[in-house]
């Protein structure tokens, strides 16, 4: 049900207050990226830093309905640009993840060979 909800959305609102997420992120950010859904979040926070840096959506500095509405309007007016940024970011993250997994796999094989010898 959760994945269907994310997949059916046009925009993902990450509703966390900035103080709670100054030094951490959320699985909701990852899910939005994996589904290619632009994000509205609140800042300053680590989530808003990522969203701003990679052009994944809009970070609102005021927690209000008006700021959410303005952000949604801006995203809808440039939707294709935000979706393109999402896919670029997703591909970079997946490439890094796959490379890390390959290195980890090679290291564990090397350790296994050393132990077996």
C-alpha positions in Angstrom: 0.0 0.0 0.0 2.8 2.4 0.9 4.7 2.0 -2.4 1.4 2.4 -4.3 0.8 5.6 -2.4 4.3 7.0 -3.3 3.9 5.8 -6.9 0.6 7.5 -7.3 1.7 10.9 -6.0 2.9 13.8 -8.1 4.9 15.4 -5.3 6.0 14.0 -2.0 5.7 16.3 1.1 8.3 15.4 3.7 6.5 17.0 6.7 9.3 16.9 9.3 10.2 20.0 11.2 13.7 21.1 10.5 15.0 20.9 14.1 14.3 17.2 14.3 16.2 16.5 11.1 19.2 18.8 11.3 21.7 15.9 11.3 19.7 13.0 9.8 17.6 12.1 6.8 14.4 10.0 6.2 13.5 6.9 4.3 10.7 9.0 2.7 13.5 11.0 0.9 14.9 7.7 -0.5 11.5 6.5 -1.5 10.6 9.7 -3.3 13.9 9.6 -5.2 13.5 5.9 -6.1 10.0 6.7 -7.5 11.2 9.9 -9.3 8.8 12.2 -7.3 9.8 15.8 -6.6 9.9 16.8 -2.9 8.7 19.6 -0.8 10.4 19.7 2.6 11.2 22.2 5.3 14.6 23.7 6.2 17.2 24.3 7.2 17.8 20.5 7.7 19.9 17.8 6.2 16.9 16.8 4.0 16.6 20.3 2.7 20.3 20.5 2.0 20.1 17.4 -0.2 16.9 18.6 -1.9 18.4 22.0 -2.7 21.8 20.8 -3.8 20.5 18.2 -6.2 17.4 20.2 -7.3 15.1 17.4 -6.2 12.3 19.8 -5.2 11.6 22.8 -3.0 12.7 23.4 0.6 10.4 25.8 2.4 11.9 28.0 5.1 8.5 28.7 6.6 6.3 25.9 7.9 2.9 27.0 6.5 0.2 26.0 4.1 1.0 29.0 2.0 4.6 28.0 1.6 3.6 24.4 0.7 1.2 25.7 -1.9 3.7 28.1 -3.5 6.3 25.3 -3.6 3.8 22.9 -5.2 3.0 25.5 -7.8 6.6 26.1 -8.6 7.3 22.4 -9.0 4.2 21.9 -11.2 5.4 24.7 -13.5 8.8 23.1 -13.9 7.8 19.5 -13.3 9.9 18.0 -16.0 13.1 19.7 -14.7 12.6 18.3 -11.2 11.8 14.8 -12.5 15.0 14.9 -14.7 17.0 16.0 -11.6 15.5 13.1 -9.6 16.5 10.6 -12.2 20.1 12.0 -12.5 20.4 11.9 -8.7 18.9 8.4 -8.5 21.3 7.0 -11.1 24.3 8.5 -9.4 23.2 7.1 -6.0 22.5 3.7 -7.5 25.9 3.7 -9.3 27.7 4.5 -6.0 25.6 1.9 -4.1 26.4 -0.8 -6.7 30.1 0.2 -6.7 30.2 0.0 -2.9 28.5 -3.4 -3.0 31.0 -4.7 -5.5 34.0 -3.4 -3.5 32.5 -5.0 -0.3 32.0 -8.2 -2.2 35.6 -8.3 -3.5 36.9 -7.5 0.0 34.9 -10.2 1.6 36.1 -12.7 -1.1 39.7 -11.6 -0.5 39.3 -12.1 3.3 37.7 -15.5 2.7 40.7 -16.5 0.4 43.2 -15.3 3.1 41.4 -17.3 5.8 41.2 -20.4 3.6 44.8 -20.4 2.7 
